[in-house]
Amino acid sequence: MDYLFIDGMTKSTCCTLLLRGPNDYALDEIDRSIHDSICVMKRTLESGYVCPGGGCVEMALSLHL
């Protein structure tokens, strides 16, 4: 995996993601996934709470057992 670091920027609150993929379809899927993840983070930070889901009950039970 290759990394590209750009140092010395004036605004430290900004971030740029460079996406690489084998074809346009894969890049579109990566872009859609990153957009969904950013939207989840935005809503979580705005609301201030998290509603567990997606198998968390099963994970808690397996850890408890």
N, CA, C and O atoms as a Maestro MAE file, in Angstrom:
{
 s_m_m2io_version
 :::
 2.0.0
}

f_m_ct {
 s_m_title
 :::
 protein
 m_atom[260] {
  # First column is atom index #
  i_m_mmod_type
  r_m_x_coord
  r_m_y_coord
  r_m_z_coord
  i_m_residue_number
  s_m_chain_name
  s_m_pdb_residue_name
  s_m_pdb_atom_name
  i_m_atomic_number
  :::
  1 25 0.842 -1.170 0.000 1 A "MET " " N  " 7
  2 3 0.000 0.000 0.000 1 A "MET " " CA " 6
  3 2 0.884 1.228 0.000 1 A "MET " " C  " 6
  4 15 1.866 1.291 0.739 1 A "MET " " O  " 8
  5 25 0.546 2.194 -0.814 2 A "ASP " " N  " 7
  6 3 1.308 3.433 -0.907 2 A "ASP " " CA " 6
  7 2 0.634 4.524 -0.092 2 A "ASP " " C  " 6
  8 15 -0.593 4.596 -0.022 2 A "ASP " " O  " 8
  9 25 1.440 5.359 0.514 3 A "TYR " " N  " 7
  10 3 0.934 6.484 1.289 3 A "TYR " " CA " 6
  11 2 1.515 7.770 0.736 3 A "TYR " " C  " 6
  12 15 2.659 7.803 0.283 3 A "TYR " " O  " 8
  13 25 0.724 8.821 0.775 4 A "LEU " " N  " 7
  14 3 1.168 10.135 0.344 4 A "LEU " " CA " 6
  15 2 0.908 11.090 1.494 4 A "LEU " " C  " 6
  16 15 -0.246 11.350 1.835 4 A "LEU " " O  " 8
  17 25 1.966 11.616 2.095 5 A "PHE " " N  " 7
  18 3 1.834 12.562 3.198 5 A "PHE " " CA " 6
  19 2 2.180 13.957 2.702 5 A "PHE " " C  " 6
  20 15 3.206 14.168 2.054 5 A "PHE " " O  " 8
  21 25 1.302 14.908 3.019 6 A "ILE " " N  " 7
  22 3 1.545 16.306 2.680 6 A "ILE " " CA " 6
  23 2 1.597 17.064 3.994 6 A "ILE " " C  " 6
  24 15 0.585 17.181 4.684 6 A "ILE " " O  " 8
  25 25 2.762 17.578 4.344 7 A "ASP " " N  " 7
  26 3 2.957 18.283 5.609 7 A "ASP " " CA " 6
  27 2 3.031 19.782 5.386 7 A "ASP " " C  " 6
  28 15 3.225 20.254 4.265 7 A "ASP " " O  " 8
  29 25 2.871 20.521 6.477 8 A "GLY " " N  " 7
  30 3 3.050 21.967 6.435 8 A "GLY " " CA " 6
  31 2 1.843 22.740 5.939 8 A "GLY " " C  " 6
  32 15 1.984 23.877 5.490 8 A "GLY " " O  " 8
  33 25 0.659 22.148 6.009 9 A "MET " " N  " 7
  34 3 -0.545 22.843 5.562 9 A "MET " " CA " 6
  35 2 -0.986 23.844 6.628 9 A "MET " " C  " 6
  36 15 -0.749 23.628 7.816 9 A "MET " " O  " 8
  37 25 -1.623 24.930 6.214 10 A "THR " " N  " 7
  38 3 -2.031 25.973 7.160 10 A "THR " " CA " 6
  39 2 -3.275 25.584 7.949 10 A "THR " " C  " 6
  40 15 -3.419 25.990 9.102 10 A "THR " " O  " 8
  41 25 -4.179 24.805 7.352 11 A "LYS " " N  " 7
  42 3 -5.388 24.383 8.061 11 A "LYS " " CA " 6
  43 2 -5.264 22.911 8.420 11 A "LYS " " C  " 6
  44 15 -5.197 22.051 7.541 11 A "LYS " " O  " 8
  45 25 -5.235 22.631 9.702 12 A "SER " " N  " 7
  46 3 -5.096 21.242 10.132 12 A "SER " " CA " 6
  47 2 -6.445 20.539 10.242 12 A "SER " " C  " 6
  48 15 -6.486 19.347 10.545 12 A "SER " " O  " 8
  49 25 -7.550 21.245 10.005 13 A "THR " " N  " 7
  50 3 -8.870 20.629 10.107 13 A "THR " " CA " 6
  51 2 -9.341 20.049 8.778 13 A "THR " " C  " 6
  52 15 -10.445 19.510 8.698 13 A "THR " " O  " 8
  53 25 -8.536 20.149 7.758 14 A "CYS " " N  " 7
  54 3 -8.917 19.647 6.436 14 A "CYS " " CA " 6
  55 2 -8.262 18.300 6.163 14 A "CYS " " C  " 6
  56 15 -7.203 17.976 6.702 14 A "CYS " " O  " 8
  57 25 -8.921 17.532 5.314 15 A "CYS " " N  " 7
  58 3 -8.398 16.231 4.954 15 A "CYS " " CA " 6
  59 2 -8.735 15.952 3.500 15 A "CYS " " C  " 6
  60 15 -9.839 16.254 3.047 15 A "CYS " " O  " 8
  61 25 -7.802 15.385 2.775 16 A "THR " " N  " 7
  62 3 -8.020 15.006 1.389 16 A "THR " " CA " 6
  63 2 -7.756 13.513 1.255 16 A "THR " " C  " 6
  64 15 -6.739 13.009 1.730 16 A "THR " " O  " 8
  65 25 -8.665 12.819 0.614 17 A "LEU " " N  " 7
  66 3 -8.506 11.388 0.370 17 A "LEU " " CA " 6
  67 2 -8.248 11.185 -1.115 17 A "LEU " " C  " 6
  68 15 -9.016 11.643 -1.961 17 A "LEU " " O  " 8
  69 25 -7.168 10.500 -1.417 18 A "LEU " " N  " 7
  70 3 -6.858 10.149 -2.798 18 A "LEU " " CA " 6
  71 2 -7.246 8.688 -3.001 18 A "LEU " " C  " 6
  72 15 -6.708 7.799 -2.341 18 A "LEU " " O  " 8
  73 25 -8.169 8.448 -3.906 19 A "LEU " " N  " 7
  74 3 -8.673 7.094 -4.129 19 A "LEU " " CA " 6
  75 2 -8.066 6.509 -5.387 19 A "LEU " " C  " 6
  76 15 -7.965 7.176 -6.417 19 A "LEU " " O  " 8
  77 25 -7.664 5.251 -5.287 20 A "ARG " " N  " 7
  78 3 -7.156 4.514 -6.446 20 A "ARG " " CA " 6
  79 2 -7.902 3.203 -6.532 20 A "ARG " " C  " 6
  80 15 -8.205 2.582 -5.513 20 A "ARG " " O  " 8
  81 25 -8.196 2.787 -7.732 21 A "GLY " " N  " 7
  82 3 -8.883 1.521 -7.902 21 A "GLY " " CA " 6
  83 2 -8.662 0.974 -9.297 21 A "GLY " " C  " 6
  84 15 -8.163 1.677 -10.176 21 A "GLY " " O  " 8
  85 25 -9.034 -0.281 -9.501 22 A "PRO " " N  " 7
  86 3 -8.784 -0.917 -10.792 22 A "PRO " " CA " 6
  87 2 -9.702 -0.409 -11.910 22 A "PRO " " C  " 6
  88 15 -9.344 -0.475 -13.086 22 A "PRO " " O  " 8
  89 25 -10.896 0.102 -11.537 23 A "ASN " " N  " 7
  90 3 -11.818 0.594 -12.561 23 A "ASN " " CA " 6
  91 2 -12.780 1.611 -11.949 23 A "ASN " " C  " 6
  92 15 -12.769 1.840 -10.739 23 A "ASN " " O  " 8
  93 25 -13.612 2.219 -12.798 24 A "ASP " " N  " 7
  94 3 -14.535 3.248 -12.326 24 A "ASP " " CA " 6
  95 2 -15.587 2.689 -11.379 24 A "ASP " " C  " 6
  96 15 -16.002 3.369 -10.441 24 A "ASP " " O  " 8
  97 25 -16.021 1.454 -11.617 25 A "TYR " " N  " 7
  98 3 -17.024 0.847 -10.740 25 A "TYR " " CA " 6
  99 2 -16.494 0.717 -9.311 25 A "TYR " " C  " 6
  100 15 -17.197 1.058 -8.360 25 A "TYR " " O  " 8
  101 25 -15.277 0.233 -9.155 26 A "ALA " " N  " 7
  102 3 -14.685 0.076 -7.827 26 A "ALA " " CA " 6
  103 2 -14.506 1.438 -7.153 26 A "ALA " " C  " 6
  104 15 -14.757 1.575 -5.955 26 A "ALA " " O  " 8
  105 25 -14.077 2.436 -7.911 27 A "LEU " " N  " 7
  106 3 -13.906 3.774 -7.344 27 A "LEU " " CA " 6
  107 2 -15.244 4.365 -6.909 27 A "LEU " " C  " 6
  108 15 -15.319 5.034 -5.879 27 A "LEU " " O  " 8
  109 25 -16.298 4.125 -7.685 28 A "ASP " " N  " 7
  110 3 -17.621 4.602 -7.293 28 A "ASP " " CA " 6
  111 2 -18.081 3.942 -5.994 28 A "ASP " " C  " 6
  112 15 -18.665 4.605 -5.136 28 A "ASP " " O  " 8
  113 25 -17.828 2.662 -5.847 29 A "GLU " " N  " 7
  114 3 -18.201 1.955 -4.619 29 A "GLU " " CA " 6
  115 2 -17.396 2.461 -3.420 29 A "GLU " " C  " 6
  116 15 -17.944 2.625 -2.330 29 A "GLU " " O  " 8
  117 25 -16.109 2.706 -3.616 30 A "ILE " " N  " 7
  118 3 -15.268 3.238 -2.541 30 A "ILE " " CA " 6
  119 2 -15.760 4.619 -2.144 30 A "ILE " " C  " 6
  120 15 -15.866 4.929 -0.957 30 A "ILE " " O  " 8
  121 25 -16.062 5.449 -3.134 31 A "ASP " " N  " 7
  122 3 -16.553 6.800 -2.876 31 A "ASP " " CA " 6
  123 2 -17.874 6.757 -2.105 31 A "ASP " " C  " 6
  124 15 -18.063 7.524 -1.160 31 A "ASP " " O  " 8
  125 25 -18.772 5.880 -2.495 32 A "ARG " " N  " 7
  126 3 -20.069 5.753 -1.823 32 A "ARG " " CA " 6
  127 2 -19.885 5.285 -0.371 32 A "ARG " " C  " 6
  128 15 -20.561 5.780 0.530 32 A "ARG " " O  " 8
  129 25 -18.985 4.347 -0.152 33 A "SER " " N  " 7
  130 3 -18.729 3.844 1.207 33 A "SER " " CA " 6
  131 2 -18.131 4.916 2.103 33 A "SER " " C  " 6
  132 15 -18.522 5.051 3.262 33 A "SER " " O  " 8
  133 25 -17.187 5.674 1.570 34 A "ILE " " N  " 7
  134 3 -16.576 6.753 2.361 34 A "ILE " " CA " 6
  135 2 -17.607 7.829 2.668 34 A "ILE " " C  " 6
  136 15 -17.638 8.357 3.780 34 A "ILE " " O  " 8
  137 25 -18.453 8.161 1.692 35 A "HIS " " N  " 7
  138 3 -19.505 9.158 1.915 35 A "HIS " " CA " 6
  139 2 -20.461 8.695 3.010 35 A "HIS " " C  " 6
  140 15 -20.831 9.487 3.877 35 A "HIS " " O  " 8
  141 25 -20.864 7.429 2.985 36 A "ASP " " N  " 7
  142 3 -21.746 6.888 4.027 36 A "ASP " " CA " 6
  143 2 -21.087 6.972 5.398 36 A "ASP " " C  " 6
  144 15 -21.738 7.333 6.379 36 A "ASP " " O  " 8
  145 25 -19.804 6.643 5.473 37 A "SER " " N  " 7
  146 3 -19.079 6.684 6.751 37 A "SER " " CA " 6
  147 2 -18.982 8.099 7.293 37 A "SER " " C  " 6
  148 15 -19.150 8.322 8.492 37 A "SER " " O  " 8
  149 25 -18.714 9.046 6.424 38 A "ILE " " N  " 7
  150 3 -18.623 10.449 6.855 38 A "ILE " " CA " 6
  151 2 -19.984 10.948 7.332 38 A "ILE " " C  " 6
  152 15 -20.057 11.696 8.306 38 A "ILE " " O  " 8
  153 25 -21.067 10.544 6.658 39 A "CYS " " N  " 7
  154 3 -22.407 10.942 7.089 39 A "CYS " " CA " 6
  155 2 -22.749 10.369 8.456 39 A "CYS " " C  " 6
  156 15 -23.379 11.047 9.268 39 A "CYS " " O  " 8
  157 25 -22.342 9.123 8.725 40 A "VAL " " N  " 7
  158 3 -22.578 8.518 10.030 40 A "VAL " " CA " 6
  159 2 -21.834 9.299 11.109 40 A "VAL " " C  " 6
  160 15 -22.397 9.590 12.165 40 A "VAL " " O  " 8
  161 25 -20.587 9.637 10.852 41 A "MET " " N  " 7
  162 3 -19.811 10.409 11.835 41 A "MET " " CA " 6
  163 2 -20.439 11.781 12.071 41 A "MET " " C  " 6
  164 15 -20.509 12.242 13.210 41 A "MET " " O  " 8
  165 25 -20.888 12.426 11.017 42 A "LYS " " N  " 7
  166 3 -21.511 13.748 11.130 42 A "LYS " " CA " 6
  167 2 -22.759 13.677 11.999 42 A "LYS " " C  " 6
  168 15 -22.936 14.497 12.900 42 A "LYS " " O  " 8
  169 25 -23.621 12.709 11.737 43 A "ARG " " N  " 7
  170 3 -24.851 12.587 12.525 43 A "ARG " " CA " 6
  171 2 -24.559 12.222 13.977 43 A "ARG " " C  " 6
  172 15 -25.243 12.695 14.885 43 A "ARG " " O  " 8
  173 25 -23.557 11.391 14.199 44 A "THR " " N  " 7
  174 3 -23.183 11.020 15.562 44 A "THR " " CA " 6
  175 2 -22.673 12.227 16.329 44 A "THR " " C  " 6
  176 15 -23.044 12.429 17.485 44 A "THR " " O  " 8
  177 25 -21.826 13.031 15.696 45 A "LEU " " N  " 7
  178 3 -21.288 14.215 16.371 45 A "LEU " " CA " 6
  179 2 -22.364 15.273 16.597 45 A "LEU " " C  " 6
  180 15 -22.340 15.968 17.613 45 A "LEU " " O  " 8
  181 25 -23.308 15.406 15.665 46 A "GLU " " N  " 7
  182 3 -24.370 16.391 15.821 46 A "GLU " " CA " 6
  183 2 -25.355 15.999 16.925 46 A "GLU " " C  " 6
  184 15 -25.782 16.848 17.708 46 A "GLU " " O  " 8
  185 25 -25.715 14.714 16.988 47 A "SER " " N  " 7
  186 3 -26.730 14.292 17.957 47 A "SER " " CA " 6
  187 2 -26.142 14.064 19.348 47 A "SER " " C  " 6
  188 15 -26.822 14.279 20.351 47 A "SER " " O  " 8
  189 25 -24.905 13.637 19.412 48 A "GLY " " N  " 7
  190 3 -24.271 13.414 20.703 48 A "GLY " " CA " 6
  191 2 -24.559 12.061 21.314 48 A "GLY " " C  " 6
  192 15 -24.165 11.808 22.453 48 A "GLY " " O  " 8
  193 25 -25.233 11.187 20.596 49 A "TYR " " N  " 7
  194 3 -25.480 9.849 21.124 49 A "TYR " " CA " 6
  195 2 -25.401 8.817 20.008 49 A "TYR " " C  " 6
  196 15 -25.469 9.146 18.824 49 A "TYR " " O  " 8
  197 25 -25.255 7.549 20.421 50 A "VAL " " N  " 7
  198 3 -25.135 6.440 19.484 50 A "VAL " " CA " 6
  199 2 -26.175 5.392 19.854 50 A "VAL " " C  " 6
  200 15 -26.341 5.058 21.027 50 A "VAL " " O  " 8
  201 25 -26.861 4.884 18.865 51 A "CYS " " N  " 7
  202 3 -27.813 3.793 19.065 51 A "CYS " " CA " 6
  203 2 -27.161 2.510 18.557 51 A "CYS " " C  " 6
  204 15 -27.001 2.341 17.348 51 A "CYS " " O  " 8
  205 25 -26.779 1.600 19.462 52 A "PRO " " N  " 7
  206 3 -26.098 0.381 19.029 52 A "PRO " " CA " 6
  207 2 -26.988 -0.484 18.128 52 A "PRO " " C  " 6
  208 15 -28.208 -0.513 18.288 52 A "PRO " " O  " 8
  209 25 -26.380 -1.160 17.213 53 A "GLY " " N  " 7
  210 3 -27.111 -2.036 16.308 53 A "GLY " " CA " 6
  211 2 -26.135 -2.890 15.531 53 A "GLY " " C  " 6
  212 15 -24.944 -2.920 15.842 53 A "GLY " " O  " 8
  213 25 -26.623 -3.575 14.536 54 A "GLY " " N  " 7
  214 3 -25.765 -4.340 13.642 54 A "GLY " " CA " 6
  215 2 -25.051 -5.500 14.305 54 A "GLY " " C  " 6
  216 15 -23.883 -5.756 14.014 54 A "GLY " " O  " 8
  217 25 -25.741 -6.211 15.200 55 A "GLY " " N  " 7
  218 3 -25.135 -7.384 15.827 55 A "GLY " " CA " 6
  219 2 -24.458 -7.119 17.146 55 A "GLY " " C  " 6
  220 15 -23.779 -8.001 17.670 55 A "GLY " " O  " 8
  221 25 -24.620 -5.920 17.711 56 A "CYS " " N  " 7
  222 3 -23.938 -5.629 18.974 56 A "CYS " " CA " 6
  223 2 -24.490 -6.469 20.134 56 A "CYS " " C  " 6
  224 15 -23.755 -6.809 21.061 56 A "CYS " " O  " 8
  225 25 -25.790 -6.801 20.077 57 A "VAL " " N  " 7
  226 3 -26.366 -7.633 21.141 57 A "VAL " " CA " 6
  227 2 -25.716 -9.010 21.131 57 A "VAL " " C  " 6
  228 15 -25.370 -9.552 22.181 57 A "VAL " " O  " 8
  229 25 -25.554 -9.569 19.936 58 A "GLU " " N  " 7
  230 3 -24.927 -10.878 19.825 58 A "GLU " " CA " 6
  231 2 -23.470 -10.843 20.301 58 A "GLU " " C  " 6
  232 15 -23.004 -11.774 20.957 58 A "GLU " " O  " 8
  233 25 -22.766 -9.776 19.971 59 A "MET " " N  " 7
  234 3 -21.370 -9.643 20.410 59 A "MET " " CA " 6
  235 2 -21.286 -9.523 21.937 59 A "MET " " C  " 6
  236 15 -20.419 -10.133 22.563 59 A "MET " " O  " 8
  237 25 -22.186 -8.736 22.531 60 A "ALA " " N  " 7
  238 3 -22.185 -8.588 23.993 60 A "ALA " " CA " 6
  239 2 -22.487 -9.926 24.667 60 A "ALA " " C  " 6
  240 15 -21.877 -10.269 25.680 60 A "ALA " " O  " 8
  241 25 -23.426 -10.673 24.103 61 A "LEU " " N  " 7
  242 3 -23.743 -11.983 24.672 61 A "LEU " " CA " 6
  243 2 -22.569 -12.944 24.552 61 A "LEU " " C  " 6
  244 15 -22.281 -13.690 25.488 61 A "LEU " " O  " 8
  245 25 -21.890 -12.933 23.413 62 A "SER " " N  " 7
  246 3 -20.757 -13.847 23.239 62 A "SER " " CA " 6
  247 2 -19.611 -13.499 24.173 62 A "SER " " C  " 6
  248 15 -18.915 -14.387 24.662 62 A "SER " " O  " 8
  249 25 -19.411 -12.203 24.423 63 A "LEU " " N  " 7
  250 3 -18.357 -11.796 25.381 63 A "LEU " " CA " 6
  251 2 -18.741 -12.183 26.799 63 A "LEU " " C  " 6
  252 15 -17.891 -12.598 27.587 63 A "LEU " " O  " 8
  253 25 -20.003 -12.049 27.119 64 A "HIS " " N  " 7
  254 3 -20.465 -12.387 28.467 64 A "HIS " " CA " 6
  255 2 -20.383 -13.880 28.734 64 A "HIS " " C  " 6
  256 15 -20.028 -14.306 29.832 64 A "HIS " " O  " 8
  257 25 -20.715 -14.674 27.716 65 A "LEU " " N  " 7
  258 3 -20.681 -16.131 27.882 65 A "LEU " " CA " 6
  259 2 -19.265 -16.632 27.828 65 A "LEU " " C  " 6
  260 15 -19.032 -17.835 27.949 65 A "LEU " " O  " 8
  :::
 }
 m_bond[259] {
  # First column is bond index #
  i_m_from
  i_m_to
  i_m_order
  :::
  1 1 2 1
  2 2 3 1
  3 3 4 2
  4 3 5 1
  5 5 6 1
  6 6 7 1
  7 7 8 2
  8 7 9 1
  9 9 10 1
  10 10 11 1
  11 11 12 2
  12 11 13 1
  13 13 14 1
  14 14 15 1
  15 15 16 2
  16 15 17 1
  17 17 18 1
  18 18 19 1
  19 19 20 2
  20 19 21 1
  21 21 22 1
  22 22 23 1
  23 23 24 2
  24 23 25 1
  25 25 26 1
  26 26 27 1
  27 27 28 2
  28 27 29 1
  29 29 30 1
  30 30 31 1
  31 31 32 2
  32 31 33 1
  33 33 34 1
  34 34 35 1
  35 35 36 2
  36 35 37 1
  37 37 38 1
  38 38 39 1
  39 39 40 2
  40 39 41 1
  41 41 42 1
  42 42 43 1
  43 43 44 2
  44 43 45 1
  45 45 46 1
  46 46 47 1
  47 47 48 2
  48 47 49 1
  49 49 50 1
  50 50 51 1
  51 51 52 2
  52 51 53 1
  53 53 54 1
  54 54 55 1
  55 55 56 2
  56 55 57 1
  57 57 58 1
  58 58 59 1
  59 59 60 2
  60 59 61 1
  61 61 62 1
  62 62 63 1
  63 63 64 2
  64 63 65 1
  65 65 66 1
  66 66 67 1
  67 67 68 2
  68 67 69 1
  69 69 70 1
  70 70 71 1
  71 71 72 2
  72 71 73 1
  73 73 74 1
  74 74 75 1
  75 75 76 2
  76 75 77 1
  77 77 78 1
  78 78 79 1
  79 79 80 2
  80 79 81 1
  81 81 82 1
  82 82 83 1
  83 83 84 2
  84 83 85 1
  85 85 86 1
  86 86 87 1
  87 87 88 2
  88 87 89 1
  89 89 90 1
  90 90 91 1
  91 91 92 2
  92 91 93 1
  93 93 94 1
  94 94 95 1
  95 95 96 2
  96 95 97 1
  97 97 98 1
  98 98 99 1
  99 99 100 2
  100 99 101 1
  101 101 102 1
  102 102 103 1
  103 103 104 2
  104 103 105 1
  105 105 106 1
  106 106 107 1
  107 107 108 2
  108 107 109 1
  109 109 110 1
  110 110 111 1
  111 111 112 2
  112 111 113 1
  113 113 114 1
  114 114 115 1
  115 115 116 2
  116 115 117 1
  117 117 118 1
  118 118 119 1
  119 119 120 2
  120 119 121 1
  121 121 122 1
  122 122 123 1
  123 123 124 2
  124 123 125 1
  125 125 126 1
  126 126 127 1
  127 127 128 2
  128 127 129 1
  129 129 130 1
  130 130 131 1
  131 131 132 2
  132 131 133 1
  133 133 134 1
  134 134 135 1
  135 135 136 2
  136 135 137 1
  137 137 138 1
  138 138 139 1
  139 139 140 2
  140 139 141 1
  141 141 142 1
  142 142 143 1
  143 143 144 2
  144 143 145 1
  145 145 146 1
  146 146 147 1
  147 147 148 2
  148 147 149 1
  149 149 150 1
  150 150 151 1
  151 151 152 2
  152 151 153 1
  153 153 154 1
  154 154 155 1
  155 155 156 2
  156 155 157 1
  157 157 158 1
  158 158 159 1
  159 159 160 2
  160 159 161 1
  161 161 162 1
  162 162 163 1
  163 163 164 2
  164 163 165 1
  165 165 166 1
  166 166 167 1
  167 167 168 2
  168 167 169 1
  169 169 170 1
  170 170 171 1
  171 171 172 2
  172 171 173 1
  173 173 174 1
  174 174 175 1
  175 175 176 2
  176 175 177 1
  177 177 178 1
  178 178 179 1
  179 179 180 2
  180 179 181 1
  181 181 182 1
  182 182 183 1
  183 183 184 2
  184 183 185 1
  185 185 186 1
  186 186 187 1
  187 187 188 2
  188 187 189 1
  189 189 190 1
  190 190 191 1
  191 191 192 2
  192 191 193 1
  193 193 194 1
  194 194 195 1
  195 195 196 2
  196 195 197 1
  197 197 198 1
  198 198 199 1
  199 199 200 2
  200 199 201 1
  201 201 202 1
  202 202 203 1
  203 203 204 2
  204 203 205 1
  205 205 206 1
  206 206 207 1
  207 207 208 2
  208 207 209 1
  209 209 210 1
  210 210 211 1
  211 211 212 2
  212 211 213 1
  213 213 214 1
  214 214 215 1
  215 215 216 2
  216 215 217 1
  217 217 218 1
  218 218 219 1
  219 219 220 2
  220 219 221 1
  221 221 222 1
  222 222 223 1
  223 223 224 2
  224 223 225 1
  225 225 226 1
  226 226 227 1
  227 227 228 2
  228 227 229 1
  229 229 230 1
  230 230 231 1
  231 231 232 2
  232 231 233 1
  233 233 234 1
  234 234 235 1
  235 235 236 2
  236 235 237 1
  237 237 238 1
  238 238 239 1
  239 239 240 2
  240 239 241 1
  241 241 242 1
  242 242 243 1
  243 243 244 2
  244 243 245 1
  245 245 246 1
  246 246 247 1
  247 247 248 2
  248 247 249 1
  249 249 250 1
  250 250 251 1
  251 251 252 2
  252 251 253 1
  253 253 254 1
  254 254 255 1
  255 255 256 2
  256 255 257 1
  257 257 258 1
  258 258 259 1
  259 259 260 2
  :::
 }
}
